[in-house]
Amino acid sequence: MSSHLATALVVCCLLQIAIVAKLGGSLVLHLAIIVAIAGFAMAARGLERRWELFDQSGLSGAGLDLRFRRDVVQLWLTSIASSLLWIPVAIIFRFLFG
């Protein structure tokens, strides 16, 4: 899970920065990206802790496999979707503040 979390965080950051830069982002939007990345990192740490507890729980391999696949899919969907949410934010910010 750690590898997926780290890679998803990097992809999320790069997508956010690329989207904001492409749409003419200002310093305020770049600072908002820092806050969003911090939030994503805290959520990722919570997921990592969950998997540390699963590791110690002694659940069966089939149960862990199902949970792992579900968590990986949710992680990647959240990573990509949260990055794409910057498109309307950047457009609205650009419309309001030029």
The first five atom37 places (N, CA, C, CB, O) and aatype in JSON, in Angstrom:
{
  "aatype": [12, 15, 15, 8, 10, 0, 16, 0, 10, 19, 19, 4, 4, 10, 10, 5, 9, 0, 9, 19, 0, 11, 10, 7, 7, 15, 10, 19, 10, 8, 10, 0, 9, 9, 19, 0, 9, 0, 7, 13, 0, 12, 0, 0, 1, 7, 10, 6, 1, 1, 17, 6, 10, 13, 3, 5, 15, 7, 10, 15, 7, 0, 7, 10, 3, 10, 1, 13, 1, 1, 3, 19, 19, 5, 10, 17, 10, 16, 15, 9, 0, 15, 15, 10, 10, 17, 9, 14, 19, 0, 9, 9, 13, 1, 13, 10, 13, 7],
  "atom_mask": [
    [1, 1, 1, 1, 1],
    [1, 1, 1, 1, 1],
    [1, 1, 1, 1, 1],
    [1, 1, 1, 1, 1],
    [1, 1, 1, 1, 1],
    [1, 1, 1, 1, 1],
    [1, 1, 1, 1, 1],
    [1, 1, 1, 1, 1],
    [1, 1, 1, 1, 1],
    [1, 1, 1, 1, 1],
    [1, 1, 1, 1, 1],
    [1, 1, 1, 1, 1],
    [1, 1, 1, 1, 1],
    [1, 1, 1, 1, 1],
    [1, 1, 1, 1, 1],
    [1, 1, 1, 1, 1],
    [1, 1, 1, 1, 1],
    [1, 1, 1, 1, 1],
    [1, 1, 1, 1, 1],
    [1, 1, 1, 1, 1],
    [1, 1, 1, 1, 1],
    [1, 1, 1, 1, 1],
    [1, 1, 1, 1, 1],
    [1, 1, 1, 0, 1],
    [1, 1, 1, 0, 1],
    [1, 1, 1, 1, 1],
    [1, 1, 1, 1, 1],
    [1, 1, 1, 1, 1],
    [1, 1, 1, 1, 1],
    [1, 1, 1, 1, 1],
    [1, 1, 1, 1, 1],
    [1, 1, 1, 1, 1],
    [1, 1, 1, 1, 1],
    [1, 1, 1, 1, 1],
    [1, 1, 1, 1, 1],
    [1, 1, 1, 1, 1],
    [1, 1, 1, 1, 1],
    [1, 1, 1, 1, 1],
    [1, 1, 1, 0, 1],
    [1, 1, 1, 1, 1],
    [1, 1, 1, 1, 1],
    [1, 1, 1, 1, 1],
    [1, 1, 1, 1, 1],
    [1, 1, 1, 1, 1],
    [1, 1, 1, 1, 1],
    [1, 1, 1, 0, 1],
    [1, 1, 1, 1, 1],
    [1, 1, 1, 1, 1],
    [1, 1, 1, 1, 1],
    [1, 1, 1, 1, 1],
    [1, 1, 1, 1, 1],
    [1, 1, 1, 1, 1],
    [1, 1, 1, 1, 1],
    [1, 1, 1, 1, 1],
    [1, 1, 1, 1, 1],
    [1, 1, 1, 1, 1],
    [1, 1, 1, 1, 1],
    [1, 1, 1, 0, 1],
    [1, 1, 1, 1, 1],
    [1, 1, 1, 1, 1],
    [1, 1, 1, 0, 1],
    [1, 1, 1, 1, 1],
    [1, 1, 1, 0, 1],
    [1, 1, 1, 1, 1],
    [1, 1, 1, 1, 1],
    [1, 1, 1, 1, 1],
    [1, 1, 1, 1, 1],
    [1, 1, 1, 1, 1],
    [1, 1, 1, 1, 1],
    [1, 1, 1, 1, 1],
    [1, 1, 1, 1, 1],
    [1, 1, 1, 1, 1],
    [1, 1, 1, 1, 1],
    [1, 1, 1, 1, 1],
    [1, 1, 1, 1, 1],
    [1, 1, 1, 1, 1],
    [1, 1, 1, 1, 1],
    [1, 1, 1, 1, 1],
    [1, 1, 1, 1, 1],
    [1, 1, 1, 1, 1],
    [1, 1, 1, 1, 1],
    [1, 1, 1, 1, 1],
    [1, 1, 1, 1, 1],
    [1, 1, 1, 1, 1],
    [1, 1, 1, 1, 1],
    [1, 1, 1, 1, 1],
    [1, 1, 1, 1, 1],
    [1, 1, 1, 1, 1],
    [1, 1, 1, 1, 1],
    [1, 1, 1, 1, 1],
    [1, 1, 1, 1, 1],
    [1, 1, 1, 1, 1],
    [1, 1, 1, 1, 1],
    [1, 1, 1, 1, 1],
    [1, 1, 1, 1, 1],
    [1, 1, 1, 1, 1],
    [1, 1, 1, 1, 1],
    [1, 1, 1, 0, 1]
  ],
  "atom_positions": [
    [[0.83, -1.19, 0.0], [0.0, 0.0, 0.0], [0.88, 1.26, 0.0], [-0.95, 0.0, 1.22], [0.53, 2.27, -0.61]],
    [[2.02, 1.19, 0.68], [2.89, 2.36, 0.75], [3.32, 2.85, -0.63], [4.11, 2.04, 1.59], [3.37, 4.05, -0.88]],
    [[3.64, 1.93, -1.51], [4.06, 2.3, -2.86], [2.93, 2.99, -3.61], [4.53, 1.06, -3.64], [3.15, 3.99, -4.3]],
    [[1.73, 2.45, -3.49], [0.57, 3.07, -4.15], [0.3, 4.46, -3.58], [-0.68, 2.18, -4.0], [0.01, 5.4, -4.32]],
    [[0.4, 4.6, -2.26], [0.16, 5.91, -1.63], [1.18, 6.94, -2.11], [0.22, 5.78, -0.1], [0.82, 8.06, -2.45]],
    [[2.44, 6.56, -2.13], [3.48, 7.51, -2.54], [3.31, 7.9, -4.01], [4.87, 6.91, -2.31], [3.41, 9.07, -4.35]],
    [[3.05, 6.93, -4.85], [2.89, 7.21, -6.28], [1.64, 8.04, -6.54], [2.83, 5.91, -7.08], [1.67, 8.97, -7.35]],
    [[0.55, 7.72, -5.86], [-0.69, 8.49, -6.03], [-0.51, 9.93, -5.57], [-1.84, 7.83, -5.25], [-1.05, 10.85, -6.18]],
    [[0.24, 10.13, -4.5], [0.5, 11.49, -4.02], [1.32, 12.29, -5.03], [1.22, 11.45, -2.67], [1.03, 13.46, -5.29]],
    [[2.32, 11.66, -5.6], [3.14, 12.34, -6.61], [2.31, 12.67, -7.85], [4.36, 11.47, -7.0], [2.39, 13.78, -8.38]],
    [[1.52, 11.72, -8.32], [0.67, 11.95, -9.49], [-0.32, 13.07, -9.22], [-0.08, 10.66, -9.89], [-0.53, 13.95, -10.06]],
    [[-0.94, 13.04, -8.05], [-1.9, 14.08, -7.68], [-1.22, 15.46, -7.68], [-2.5, 13.79, -6.28], [-1.77, 16.42, -8.23]],
    [[-0.05, 15.56, -7.09], [0.68, 16.83, -7.04], [1.02, 17.34, -8.45], [1.96, 16.69, -6.22], [0.8, 18.5, -8.77]],
    [[1.56, 16.45, -9.25], [1.96, 16.86, -10.6], [0.76, 17.28, -11.44], [2.7, 15.73, -11.29], [0.84, 18.26, -12.19]],
    [[-0.35, 16.55, -11.33], [-1.55, 16.93, -12.07], [-2.08, 18.29, -11.61], [-2.63, 15.86, -11.92], [-2.45, 19.13, -12.43]],
    [[-2.12, 18.5, -10.3], [-2.6, 19.78, -9.79], [-1.73, 20.93, -10.28], [-2.63, 19.75, -8.27], [-2.25, 21.95, -10.73]],
    [[-0.44, 20.78, -10.19], [0.47, 21.84, -10.61], [0.34, 22.09, -12.12], [1.93, 21.48, -10.26], [0.31, 23.24, -12.55]],
    [[0.27, 21.02, -12.91], [0.15, 21.17, -14.36], [-1.16, 21.87, -14.73], [0.23, 19.81, -15.05], [-1.17, 22.75, -15.59]],
    [[-2.24, 21.49, -14.09], [-3.54, 22.09, -14.4], [-3.56, 23.57, -14.04], [-4.67, 21.36, -13.66], [-4.0, 24.4, -14.83]],
    [[-3.08, 23.89, -12.85], [-3.08, 25.3, -12.43], [-2.14, 26.12, -13.31], [-2.67, 25.42, -10.94], [-2.48, 27.24, -13.68]],
    [[-0.98, 25.58, -13.64], [-0.04, 26.32, -14.48], [-0.61, 26.51, -15.88], [1.31, 25.58, -14.55], [-0.46, 27.58, -16.47]],
    [[-1.25, 25.49, -16.41], [-1.82, 25.56, -17.77], [-2.95, 26.58, -17.85], [-2.33, 24.19, -18.2], [-3.11, 27.26, -18.87]],
    [[-3.73, 26.69, -16.78], [-4.87, 27.61, -16.77], [-4.5, 29.0, -16.24], [-5.99, 27.03, -15.94], [-5.39, 29.81, -15.95]],
    [[-3.24, 29.27, -16.11], [-2.82, 30.6, -15.68], [-3.03, 30.85, -14.21], [0.0, 0.0, 0.0], [-3.58, 31.88, -13.81]],
    [[-2.6, 29.91, -13.4], [-2.81, 30.01, -11.96], [-1.97, 31.1, -11.31], [0.0, 0.0, 0.0], [-0.87, 31.41, -11.76]],
    [[-2.51, 31.67, -10.28], [-1.81, 32.7, -9.53], [-1.12, 32.09, -8.31], [-2.78, 33.83, -9.11], [-1.19, 30.89, -8.07]],
    [[-0.48, 32.94, -7.56], [0.19, 32.51, -6.34], [-0.81, 31.94, -5.34], [0.97, 33.66, -5.72], [-0.49, 30.98, -4.63]],
    [[-2.0, 32.51, -5.27], [-3.02, 32.03, -4.34], [-3.41, 30.59, -4.68], [-4.27, 32.94, -4.38], [-3.55, 29.77, -3.77]],
    [[-3.57, 30.27, -5.95], [-3.91, 28.91, -6.34], [-2.77, 27.93, -6.05], [-4.26, 28.86, -7.83], [-3.0, 26.79, -5.65]],
    [[-1.54, 28.39, -6.23], [-0.4, 27.53, -5.91], [-0.32, 27.29, -4.41], [0.9, 28.15, -6.43], [0.04, 26.19, -3.98]],
    [[-0.64, 28.28, -3.6], [-0.67, 28.09, -2.16], [-1.81, 27.15, -1.76], [-0.82, 29.44, -1.44], [-1.66, 26.36, -0.83]],
    [[-2.93, 27.23, -2.46], [-4.04, 26.32, -2.2], [-3.65, 24.88, -2.54], [-5.28, 26.74, -3.01], [-4.13, 23.95, -1.91]],
    [[-2.8, 24.71, -3.53], [-2.32, 23.37, -3.87], [-1.53, 22.79, -2.7], [-1.44, 23.41, -5.15], [-1.65, 21.6, -2.4]],
    [[-0.74, 23.61, -2.05], [0.02, 23.13, -0.89], [-0.91, 22.63, 0.2], [0.93, 24.25, -0.34], [-0.66, 21.59, 0.81]],
    [[-1.99, 23.36, 0.44], [-2.97, 22.94, 1.44], [-3.64, 21.63, 1.01], [-4.02, 24.05, 1.66], [-3.84, 20.74, 1.83]],
    [[-3.99, 21.52, -0.26], [-4.64, 20.3, -0.77], [-3.7, 19.11, -0.66], [-5.09, 20.49, -2.22], [-4.12, 18.01, -0.31]],
    [[-2.44, 19.31, -0.97], [-1.47, 18.22, -0.88], [-1.28, 17.79, 0.58], [-0.11, 18.65, -1.48], [-1.16, 16.6, 0.86]],
    [[-1.26, 18.74, 1.48], [-1.14, 18.4, 2.9], [-2.35, 17.58, 3.36], [-1.02, 19.69, 3.75], [-2.2, 16.62, 4.12]],
    [[-3.53, 17.95, 2.9], [-4.73, 17.19, 3.25], [-4.68, 15.78, 2.69], [0.0, 0.0, 0.0], [-5.04, 14.82, 3.37]],
    [[-4.23, 15.65, 1.45], [-4.1, 14.34, 0.82], [-3.08, 13.5, 1.58], [-3.69, 14.48, -0.66], [-3.29, 12.3, 1.79]],
    [[-1.97, 14.11, 1.99], [-0.93, 13.38, 2.72], [-1.44, 12.89, 4.07], [0.31, 14.27, 2.91], [-1.12, 11.77, 4.49]],
    [[-2.24, 13.7, 4.76], [-2.79, 13.27, 6.05], [-3.76, 12.12, 5.86], [-3.49, 14.44, 6.75], [-3.76, 11.18, 6.66]],
    [[-4.59, 12.18, 4.83], [-5.52, 11.09, 4.55], [-4.75, 9.82, 4.17], [-6.49, 11.48, 3.41], [-5.13, 8.71, 4.55]],
    [[-3.68, 9.98, 3.43], [-2.86, 8.84, 3.03], [-2.21, 8.2, 4.25], [-1.78, 9.26, 2.01], [-2.09, 6.97, 4.33]],
    [[-1.78, 9.02, 5.19], [-1.18, 8.47, 6.42], [-2.21, 7.66, 7.21], [-0.6, 9.61, 7.3], [-1.88, 6.63, 7.79]],
    [[-3.46, 8.13, 7.23], [-4.52, 7.39, 7.89], [-4.75, 6.03, 7.24], [0.0, 0.0, 0.0], [-4.96, 5.03, 7.92]],
    [[-4.71, 6.0, 5.91], [-4.87, 4.74, 5.19], [-3.69, 3.81, 5.46], [-5.0, 5.01, 3.68], [-3.86, 2.6, 5.58]],
    [[-2.51, 4.38, 5.55], [-1.32, 3.58, 5.86], [-1.43, 2.96, 7.25], [-0.05, 4.45, 5.76], [-1.09, 1.79, 7.43]],
    [[-1.9, 3.74, 8.22], [-2.1, 3.21, 9.57], [-3.11, 2.06, 9.57], [-2.56, 4.33, 10.51], [-2.93, 1.06, 10.26]],
    [[-4.17, 2.23, 8.78], [-5.18, 1.19, 8.67], [-4.57, -0.11, 8.2], [-6.3, 1.61, 7.71], [-4.9, -1.18, 8.71]],
    [[-3.67, -0.02, 7.21], [-3.05, -1.23, 6.69], [-2.03, -1.81, 7.66], [-2.39, -0.95, 5.36], [-1.8, -3.02, 7.65]],
    [[-1.42, -0.99, 8.47], [-0.54, -1.51, 9.52], [-1.35, -2.33, 10.52], [0.21, -0.36, 10.23], [-0.9, -3.37, 10.99]],
    [[-2.55, -1.85, 10.85], [-3.43, -2.61, 11.75], [-3.92, -3.9, 11.11], [-4.63, -1.74, 12.17], [-4.0, -4.93, 11.77]],
    [[-4.24, -3.84, 9.82], [-4.64, -5.06, 9.11], [-3.51, -6.1, 9.14], [-5.02, -4.74, 7.64], [-3.76, -7.29, 9.29]],
    [[-2.29, -5.62, 9.0], [-1.14, -6.52, 9.0], [-1.02, -7.25, 10.34], [0.15, -5.74, 8.71], [-0.65, -8.43, 10.38]],
    [[-1.34, -6.56, 11.41], [-1.23, -7.15, 12.74], [-2.48, -7.96, 13.13], [-0.99, -6.06, 13.77], [-2.44, -8.72, 14.1]],
    [[-3.56, -7.8, 12.4], [-4.83, -8.42, 12.79], [-4.91, -9.91, 12.51], [-5.95, -7.73, 12.1], [-5.69, -10.62, 13.15]],
    [[-4.15, -10.38, 11.58], [-4.18, -11.8, 11.25], [-5.37, -12.2, 10.39], [0.0, 0.0, 0.0], [-5.81, -13.35, 10.45]],
    [[-5.9, -11.28, 9.6], [-6.99, -11.61, 8.68], [-6.5, -12.57, 7.61], [-7.58, -10.33, 8.04], [-5.31, -12.65, 7.32]],
    [[-7.43, -13.29, 7.02], [-7.07, -14.25, 5.97], [-6.56, -13.52, 4.73], [-8.28, -15.14, 5.61], [-6.83, -12.33, 4.54]],
    [[-5.83, -14.23, 3.91], [-5.28, -13.65, 2.69], [-6.35, -13.18, 1.73], [0.0, 0.0, 0.0], [-6.19, -12.14, 1.08]],
    [[-7.45, -13.94, 1.63], [-8.53, -13.55, 0.72], [-9.2, -12.26, 1.19], [-9.57, -14.68, 0.6], [-9.53, -11.4, 0.37]],
    [[-9.4, -12.13, 2.49], [-10.01, -10.91, 3.03], [-9.13, -9.7, 2.84], [0.0, 0.0, 0.0], [-9.61, -8.61, 2.51]],
    [[-7.84, -9.88, 3.04], [-6.9, -8.78, 2.84], [-6.8, -8.4, 1.37], [-5.52, -9.14, 3.37], [-6.71, -7.22, 1.04]],
    [[-6.81, -9.4, 0.5], [-6.71, -9.14, -0.94], [-7.88, -8.31, -1.44], [-6.64, -10.46, -1.71], [-7.69, -7.37, -2.21]],
    [[-9.07, -8.65, -0.99], [-10.26, -7.89, -1.4], [-10.2, -6.45, -0.89], [-11.54, -8.58, -0.89], [-10.49, -5.51, -1.63]],
    [[-9.83, -6.29, 0.37], [-9.7, -4.94, 0.93], [-8.62, -4.14, 0.21], [-9.39, -5.01, 2.45], [-8.78, -2.95, -0.05]],
    [[-7.51, -4.81, -0.1], [-6.41, -4.13, -0.77], [-6.83, -3.61, -2.14], [-5.21, -5.06, -0.9], [-6.59, -2.45, -2.48]],
    [[-7.47, -4.47, -2.93], [-7.9, -4.05, -4.26], [-8.9, -2.9, -4.18], [-8.52, -5.23, -5.02], [-8.82, -1.95, -4.96]],
    [[-9.83, -2.97, -3.23], [-10.83, -1.91, -3.07], [-10.14, -0.59, -2.67], [-11.88, -2.31, -2.01], [-10.47, 0.47, -3.21]],
    [[-9.21, -0.67, -1.73], [-8.53, 0.55, -1.28], [-7.65, 1.15, -2.38], [-7.69, 0.24, -0.06], [-7.56, 2.37, -2.49]],
    [[-7.01, 0.31, -3.18], [-6.16, 0.81, -4.27], [-7.02, 1.53, -5.31], [-5.36, -0.35, -4.93], [-6.65, 2.6, -5.78]],
    [[-8.15, 0.95, -5.67], [-9.04, 1.59, -6.65], [-9.55, 2.92, -6.1], [-10.23, 0.65, -7.0], [-9.55, 3.92, -6.82]],
    [[-9.98, 2.94, -4.85], [-10.46, 4.19, -4.25], [-9.36, 5.23, -4.17], [-11.03, 3.93, -2.87], [-9.59, 6.42, -4.42]],
    [[-8.16, 4.8, -3.83], [-7.03, 5.71, -3.74], [-6.74, 6.38, -5.07], [-5.78, 4.97, -3.25], [-6.59, 7.6, -5.13]],
    [[-6.67, 5.59, -6.15], [-6.35, 6.16, -7.46], [-7.49, 7.02, -8.0], [-6.03, 5.06, -8.44], [-7.24, 8.06, -8.62]],
    [[-8.73, 6.61, -7.78], [-9.85, 7.44, -8.22], [-9.86, 8.77, -7.48], [-11.19, 6.7, -7.99], [-10.1, 9.82, -8.09]],
    [[-9.6, 8.74, -6.2], [-9.55, 9.97, -5.41], [-8.4, 10.86, -5.85], [-9.43, 9.65, -3.92], [-8.55, 12.08, -5.96]],
    [[-7.26, 10.26, -6.1], [-6.08, 11.03, -6.51], [-6.33, 11.76, -7.83], [-4.88, 10.1, -6.66], [-6.03, 12.95, -7.94]],
    [[-6.86, 11.06, -8.79], [-7.1, 11.67, -10.11], [-8.26, 12.65, -10.07], [-7.36, 10.59, -11.16], [-8.18, 13.74, -10.64]],
    [[-9.34, 12.27, -9.39], [-10.52, 13.16, -9.31], [-10.21, 14.45, -8.56], [-11.69, 12.43, -8.64], [-10.65, 15.52, -8.97]],
    [[-9.46, 14.35, -7.47], [-9.13, 15.56, -6.72], [-8.24, 16.5, -7.54], [-8.44, 15.2, -5.39], [-8.32, 17.72, -7.4]],
    [[-7.4, 15.92, -8.37], [-6.57, 16.76, -9.24], [-7.41, 17.45, -10.3], [-5.47, 15.92, -9.91], [-7.2, 18.63, -10.58]],
    [[-8.36, 16.73, -10.87], [-9.2, 17.31, -11.92], [-10.15, 18.38, -11.38], [-9.99, 16.22, -12.61], [-10.65, 19.2, -12.14]],
    [[-10.41, 18.36, -10.08], [-11.26, 19.39, -9.49], [-10.62, 20.78, -9.56], [-11.57, 19.04, -8.03], [-11.3, 21.79, -9.4]],
    [[-9.32, 20.82, -9.8], [-8.66, 22.12, -9.92], [-9.04, 22.84, -11.22], [-7.14, 21.94, -9.86], [-8.87, 24.05, -11.31]],
    [[-9.53, 22.12, -12.19], [-9.91, 22.77, -13.45], [-11.03, 23.79, -13.22], [-10.36, 21.72, -14.49], [-10.85, 24.95, -13.6]],
    [[-12.18, 23.42, -12.63], [-13.21, 24.44, -12.39], [-12.77, 25.5, -11.39], [-14.48, 23.79, -11.91], [-13.15, 26.66, -11.52]],
    [[-11.98, 25.11, -10.41], [-11.5, 26.09, -9.43], [-10.64, 27.15, -10.13], [-10.69, 25.4, -8.3], [-10.8, 28.34, -9.89]],
    [[-9.73, 26.72, -10.98], [-8.86, 27.65, -11.69], [-9.65, 28.53, -12.66], [-7.78, 26.89, -12.45], [-9.36, 29.72, -12.81]],
    [[-10.64, 27.94, -13.32], [-11.46, 28.72, -14.27], [-12.27, 29.77, -13.53], [-12.41, 27.78, -15.07], [-12.33, 30.92, -13.96]],
    [[-12.88, 29.39, -12.41], [-13.66, 30.37, -11.63], [-12.75, 31.45, -11.07], [-14.41, 29.67, -10.49], [-13.1, 32.63, -11.12]],
    [[-11.61, 31.07, -10.55], [-10.68, 32.05, -9.99], [-10.21, 33.02, -11.08], [-9.46, 31.34, -9.33], [-10.11, 34.22, -10.85]],
    [[-9.93, 32.49, -12.26], [-9.48, 33.33, -13.38], [-10.59, 34.28, -13.83], [-9.03, 32.44, -14.57], [-10.33, 35.44, -14.15]],
    [[-11.83, 33.79, -13.85], [-12.97, 34.63, -14.24], [-13.19, 35.76, -13.23], [-14.24, 33.79, -14.36], [-13.45, 36.89, -13.61]],
    [[-13.08, 35.44, -11.94], [-13.33, 36.45, -10.9], [-12.2, 37.46, -10.76], [-13.56, 35.76, -9.58], [-12.45, 38.65, -10.54]],
    [[-10.97, 37.0, -10.88], [-9.85, 37.87, -10.58], [-8.93, 38.16, -11.78], [-9.05, 37.27, -9.49], [-7.9, 38.82, -11.63]],
    [[-9.31, 37.67, -12.94], [-8.56, 37.98, -14.14], [-7.32, 37.23, -14.22], [0.0, 0.0, 0.0], [-6.57, 37.37, -15.19]]
  ]
}
